[in-house]
Amino acid sequence: MTAAASVEISFASVLAALRHSHDRLAAIVTPLTADQVSGPSYDDDWTIAQVASHLGSGAEVFDLFVGTGLRREPAPGIEQFHPIWDTWNAKSAPDQVRDTLQADAAFLAHLAALTPGEQESWQLDLFGTQQSLAGMLRMRLSEHAIHTWDIAVALDPSATVAGDAVALIIDSLPGMAGRAGKGTPEPVSVHVTAADPDREFLLELTTEHARLAPAAGPGDAAASLRLPAEALIRLIYGRLDPDHAPAATEAAGVDLGTLRRSFPGI
């Protein structure tokens, strides 16, 4: 296992994973009744329909990103997002679910219609970082795959994040950990070993922040954590509660409760 063994991120690979995630979401929500989509998801205080609505509005927001990147315009801001969110929030629960699938399919169709030249030349300064089209779409994939899991696991406690999404998301975790992680009263360095796909990271928790970086061996880490890559992603996203932690999760020198408190969720 090496820290450098990462999956190449390409437009084609991310688009394929997005299509798979869309199909998975559709297969889960299409058979549900109005009462079922109005029931709870894994997200606190959000119904299944509201999680779907978040993905539907997200499809429109990310479509704005695609357009502005093609036109070499500045990224849209919060003032352009609010009307989209307001429209989606006003929909009924069944309409939120139905319209999400339509908006998501339209977004995927727009992506598929991009020429090779548009794919290669696309760029956008997004959240303070210059993004390629594949990099921006990996953000969408993270959102889509995680929230699809939020719906799936509410109906099937054994549900996991889709494997093709895991393979693409795993190498973006350092950035997410820096944004989502919180400090801990007792600083600790943790050597993280993930499996399927295999990765090694060093997780450093200070009193103020969290930092995750690729590693090659334990170094001076005082603690260790072994778990599937899928579970590591859910930990960073605040979704590795005791009822949904795989048996293969092993922690030494650090309490899983400490890690969960450091990543409360987004």
Phi, psi and omega in degrees: 000133179226153179292335186276351185281081182248157180276135177294130179265116178233160177303316183296318182291321180288320178298320178297318179292324177295319177297318179297317180295321176298314180297322179295315179300315180299319180295328181283313191269335184301320181283352188285146176278170178300322178294320182293318181288344176272359179276173186289146169260187175291330180293132177301129174069009177244133174282171175302317180296322180290324174295315177301317179300322177299322177288326178293313177295326178297324177300319179289320179296314180292333175293326174299318178300316180301313182295315182292325177295322178294324183270000182058039177260161176298151179298143177296155182242189187301329182294334176274341181279324187302315178299324177296311180299318181298319180297315181290323180293335182278351182284154172290162181302311179299323180291325177301317181291311181298313184289333176298314180297322179292315181294321180294318179295321179295321178297315179297322179295321177298316179298316183295336182276351180293138178284161176304323178295319178294320178299317185283326184273345183300136172202154182203135173277106188235121180055038175083007181227136176287120186249143166277170178298316180296320179295319178295319181290334175295328174299315178297319179298317178302311179300313186292314183293319181292315181287332172296321175297321179303325178280314184300317186287338176291338180256335181218103184301344181269002184298147177231164175291140184304136186297321180292328175290318178304315183298331181268329183281328191307321183279354175265359184299323179305317178295317180294319180299321179295326180278323188265339186284151178242163177286171178224145182302329180244101181303146181206146173251130186236126173275116184256124177245115181251152182233144173063068003275158183283129176212157171232139178223158167250120177257119179247117177252120176252185179288347185243332186204176176238143178223129178239130181218148175303146182221161175232080183103169187286338182056228181263014182299136182272348183224166180220154177217125175242133181190163175297150179301323178301319180288325177297318177301315180293328175299311182296328179271009176075035186228030179244059178287166184303329181283347183233026175262124181295154181300336182284359179284122181229124179239137177224131179081359177210141180274136178301330177298323177297316180295319179296320179292331179285339178233078187286348177116155177228000000 
